[in-house]
Amino acid sequence: MSSKYKAGDKVHWNSEAGIIHGSVVKVHTRDVAFVGRQRHCSKEEPQYEVKSDKTGHLAMHKESALHRN
């Protein structure tokens, strides 16, 4: 299964602060440590490292949490 998004894609997601707009920085398909926590990723269920356009803050989300702009 291929990833729905790729690096550079513009996306938005919901957070406690509201809707955040940003872009995909990297697609993770193997388990990775991110911000001190282990994130479980696979080719079937990738996780996406995203960067906020407004603050530059990095986050990681599952595909279901992201929406294309």
C-alpha positions in Angstrom: 0.0 0.0 0.0 1.4 3.4 -0.9 1.2 6.5 1.3 -1.6 8.9 0.7 0.7 11.9 1.2 4.3 12.6 0.3 6.9 15.1 1.5 6.0 18.6 0.5 2.2 18.0 0.4 0.2 20.8 2.0 -2.1 19.5 4.7 -4.2 20.6 7.7 -5.1 18.8 10.9 -7.1 19.5 14.1 -5.3 20.2 17.3 -6.2 21.6 20.7 -5.3 25.0 19.3 -7.7 24.6 16.4 -7.1 23.8 12.7 -3.3 23.9 11.9 -2.1 24.3 8.3 1.3 23.0 7.3 3.2 20.5 5.2 4.4 17.0 5.3 8.2 16.9 6.0 8.7 13.1 6.0 6.8 9.9 5.7 7.8 7.3 8.3 7.3 3.6 7.5 9.4 2.1 10.3 9.2 2.5 14.0 10.9 5.8 15.1 11.6 7.8 18.2 9.9 11.2 17.9 10.0 13.9 20.7 11.1 11.2 23.2 8.3 8.8 22.4 8.4 5.6 20.3 6.0 5.8 17.3 4.9 2.7 15.6 4.9 3.0 11.8 4.7 0.6 8.9 4.2 0.6 5.1 0.6 -0.3 5.8 0.1 2.4 8.5 2.7 5.2 7.9 2.9 8.2 10.2 3.6 11.6 8.8 6.0 14.2 10.3 4.4 17.6 9.6 5.5 21.1 10.2 3.2 24.0 11.0 3.3 26.9 8.6 2.6 29.4 11.4 4.9 28.3 14.2 7.3 25.8 12.5 6.4 23.3 15.2 6.9 19.6 14.2 4.3 17.0 15.0 3.6 13.4 13.9 0.2 12.1 12.8 -1.5 9.1 11.4 -2.9 9.4 7.9 -6.5 9.6 9.2 -5.7 12.8 11.1 -4.5 14.7 8.0 -6.5 16.4 5.3 -5.2 17.8 2.0 -5.5 21.6 1.6 
